[in-house]
Structures are given as structure tokens and as C-alpha cells.
């Protein structure tokens, strides 16, 4: 299948405006300097300790995510449109969550099938009828986007629970600024380093009603064996808050407390980076050692705020995803600014028939899968792989969705032979509290293998600095 | 500060100090082993090392006879040995990774570099590794970590927990190093004051990097009494028991002041300091050096336990 991919730097042989100042930089960099800088960057990452462990892979627990020095650039007007679209989507997703844990108007209106919501495994009956402070369920919304043309952006997936990777956005920038200061003098690039201030402000703004002073915020981590532990400690550090594990917290007299060297200290807002099912062994998995017994009681009585709220996952399901444009229209009365990728639901008979007939052309994903696991990329698969996957779909159609193979845009990337186009996606991080905020930038992931469309770090993808040019 | 954070800081310091002591012990052993054997019926010098470091049982189970090369492996590289240099450095670095946010980049860097280099050493053929290189390597990295802490860390409660770890571990370790002398002490009284006896004492001083300092402080002839005074009661000696307990007490005082509440750990440590300040070498020899040291190790253990209960477990109060 010969596909024309949109190259974000070149259009019709000419350099697109946002990349104008990068061409000279790229051309004037001799191979030796590039290799030297690459080694320097890796050394910096390793020394700072930015590592990423891949589950179930064994091997080096201190693996680095490959960092590509060639930045990905957005013009101001491109970004403003994205920003509006992302904020709109984050508002709609939160309105949806408040609705489905409340009156369920969107279901009564017949806009979304009730089984997708109430029989969804991410739906938490435990918070039914509960409205979290300021009506926010998802406080950090990571929206994965891909681009197929100059003005064509598609939302690939919404992450309403605990999207990760924001530390790479911040560190990539830090390292680029250290290594190429001249680039930043020649290009006017909007800063991203106020992210941690915004995050802190966002978390503070959703403190529970019972908190009558400066709220105490903590980040709850599963511990240092978790692959994202670096990010957890990095964010705690930047915000100046404690990084706690479940065992550091306990519940007493209707509040949550942390164990400190000066005795118990009350906790008001928990930015948790553990899954719902581990939050409270009394309410969810009784075998879990990661959570805090009694936490959910305190939460429901307004003694503590949990970010993101338990149950937020029902909005970022791959089956529910299909209905997000509908949510935008229903709750906001607006037309969606960002498009969904057309999606077939194998749970529907007609869709299933189409998917089964066209597997070779489609990307098929598990509804609850993530990290590039459990998916089929039709055009890149062998007949045998397709056959194997077809059997899995037939066995449990409701568990799969399918999308056309998108012609993901490419950005120049430093590879062994020099510079070559590689496919990218983008994850910006939208903060929702008293206000909705978005720093100008995000995490660009890049598929380092020639022709590969899979950008996940667990599948050998790398990362790039993402620039938004100032006016 | 989170109790768990304080706990990790405390143990980073203890592990680094312990790694250094293990290296110093190896040095003592190697030097004592250079002596012509003192005669039949004596315990092996190497065995005494294992006894003093509290690793004899574990070693015997794994290797049996105390052969120098096996002892070197056990005390330096063996991850089955909870006190080996390799174990201590890995654990210090792991604890540091957990409390990365409570440390400066420089401290993390120093710990992480030690860890990475240790992994390289582990991959190097043993025939290429002289014992002296291993001990020097350990002391250099231990010094770099201490230096980074001193030069860059905020003087807050975290610094006090690190300091407390260092001082309590050092008090314990100096006592244990001196106890090596007990285990190789010659069984007959007429050896006391002999050339062999003095050689052993001198070796101990060298292992503490205190050989020259001792001469500055006391001059002339080396005697058991002077060395005991130096390593136990001299406030000028950086590794003496008195200096270590004085340091621990200061950290506990600072914590009590900062937290506006006095603790039992503080009063226990103060009492120990008071006792040491008023002691003489004669008192110690009268009690018996080994007996005194054992009692002291127990006292230090008590202070550590109180620190754990009051600050590190989040249980007390």
C-alpha cells in the first residue's frame, strides 16, 4: 500500500514555516558533533536518573527511552486550535463523568448505550451519586493526537486516569536548552516549565470542602519498582509535595493522615498514580498492599480529594471514545474542534462484518489495552498473524475496536544514516481544576524504526522535544 | 518529613559507613595476615575478622574454611552477605533512588556513580583486582558521598537523619574494629606489649587512616593504653567513640529543637556521651576491653532502636 505521508517539515519540496530555522541547524551539524551531542544527552538522562522499566521484559531496569534531538515544531496558530480542541474535549469528558455518576441524562437521551457505561468495568458503583469538588473527575487529561495533513488532527485516545510521560516533556526541553542554547536564541519557543506550578494550583483548587487552610497535597505512588516511579518523584520534587506510598498513609477520625517524623499530618489532596482497584483494600481489591484502608469512606464524606477521581476511567475506554464528539455536542452545545478517528466496534454486528472482511487494512485494538500491547496493525502483519487475531476477535468481539490505518505525519529524526522522516504522535497534558490549563507543548513520541507506526516506548519508540513557537 | 523518607536517609548513611568499614576491615586482615603466624592453637587472623564483622556464621555456611580469597569475595562482592561492600552500596543507592527528591543532584550522582562503578568491578576478572585497589576504591567513593552531603545538602531534618545514620554506624563500627584486636589477642599475658601485640595495634590505626594522627596526638611509643584512649575517648579523633556519640547527640538535639519536642533517644544518647566523657582508659581495661566494647555496642543499638521507634516508623506519638 503506497501511502503519502505528511512530512511536517517539508511540503512540496519547500520547508514549512515553523521549521524554517531548523534546516540550517540540521545541515550545519557534522556527524561527529551529532554523535557527541547524542552521547551527551544520554549521559545527562542517565545521570538525572530518567529511566523507564518495561514490564515483563526483565533486563535492565534502568533503561533509557531513546531521545531524539530533532524537535517537533508547531506554529502558534496550529497550537491555538489544538489547545481549544483539547480544552473542549476535557470539559466534555468531565461533564460526562458527572452525568453518568449522577442523573445519566446522556443515556436517557439515547446518545450513548447504557451498557457501555454501567456495565463497563471501569464504572465505579462506589462513587455513584457523588460529585467531587468543582465537579472534576479527571484532573489531568492526556489526549493522544495524530496528524495526517496540514490541518488534519485526529484524537487517537483519551487518558482520563493517570496519563504518564509529562516528565519527559519537561526533561526533553531542559536537555535541549542545555545542549543547544543557540537554537533557543534563534527560535522564540514558548516555555513549558510552569507545568508544575499549574499542576500544583490545579490540585489545590480542588481541595475538599472540609479543608479550611492551605491544602496539603501528596502524590501517591505504588513504589520505586513501578516503571513510572521516576516521574512520580520528579513531579513531587517540582511541586514541593511529599511522595507517599500507601503504607505512609492511614485513616483516622474521618480524615487521611501521613506518618511523619513529627507525628501524623492531615492530607487534603491525593494525586494518585495507582489504579482504582488498589486504592482501598476495604472497598476494592482486598489483597492489595498498595492502598489505604478506609480511604474511600473519607473520600465520599468529603474529607479528602482523590485526583483523578475513582471511576474516571469510564470516560477513556476505547469503546466510549467513539461517543466523545457526541458528548461535546450534548453537554457543551458546540461542534467538536478535534475529530475522532473513524472507529468500528466489533461488538456491533455490521461493524464486525466489515472489520473481519478488511483486517488487512485496519488497526485493531483491545478495548482496555494500552501501551501498544494486544493490537494488530493489519498492513504490517503477516497472513498468519492476521488469522490468529481474527480468531481472537471472533471469540470476544465486544473486546475489540478497529480503525483505519492512519497516514501518521512524519518529522525529521536523527538516525544512523543521518536524518530521515519518522512517524510521530503527540500527547499534550490538560489540567482541569478551578480553571482549565494547558502548557504550550506536550510529549511527542516517535517510531524509531523505519516505516513503523507504533510509537509506544514499550515498543521501542523514542521521544522528542515539542515546540510551540511564540507569535 | 515522611517517616519513610527519614528512614531511607538514615539507612543511606549507615550503609555507606558500613561499606567503608568493611573495606577497612579487609585492610586490617590483609596486614595482619602478612605477619608470620603467631603459633599453633591461635585462631586464624582472618577468622577474627569475620567474628568482628558479625559475618562468621554466614561465611562458614557458604565457604567453610576461612581462606583469604574467599573472605575477600565474601566481604566485598557477595550479595548473600548483607554487610558486604557490594550489598551496602547497592542498598544505599536503592534507598537514594526512593528518596531521590530529598537529595541534591550531587549526592545522587556520587551514590549512583559508586553503584555503576561497582557493577563494573563485579564484571572485572578477580585476578586483576588487588585488595588494596578495592579498599581504596571504597574509601574514595564513601568520601565522595560524604563530601557531596556536606557541601550541598540543606541543613534541615533530612541532613540530621543522614548525620545520625553516619554517627551511630561509625560508633558501632569503630567498636567492632577494635574488637578485632580482642579476637586476635594473644592468649598468654606475656605477649602483651610484645612486638606482635604492637604490630596489631598499629595495623588497626592504619586501617582507621589514623596512624599519623596518632603520632601527632601522642608522640613516641605506641601502647595499648594510648591507642584505646585515642580510639575511644579522644575528642580529636574523628572516628573515636566519643566523637561519634557527640555527633549523634548533636543531631538528636537539633531534631528535638526543630520539632519542639525532646525525646528518649536524645536523653539516652546524652547519657552515653556523659558516661564516655568521664571515663578513663584504666576504667575500660578494668572492665575488660572486650566487655566494655560489647556493652557499648549494645548501648548504641538501643539509641538506634529508639530513633527508629520515635522518628522512622511513624508509629510512636
Interface residues (C-beta under 8 A of the other chain):
Chain A: X47 X48 X49 X223 X224 X229 X230 X233 X234 X236 X237 X242 X243 X244 X245 X247 X248 X258 X259 X260 X261 X262 X263 X264
Chain B: X1 X2 X3 X4 X5 X6 X94 X97 X98 X100 X101 X105 X108 X109 X112 X157 X161 X255 X259 X311 X312 X313 X314 X315 X317
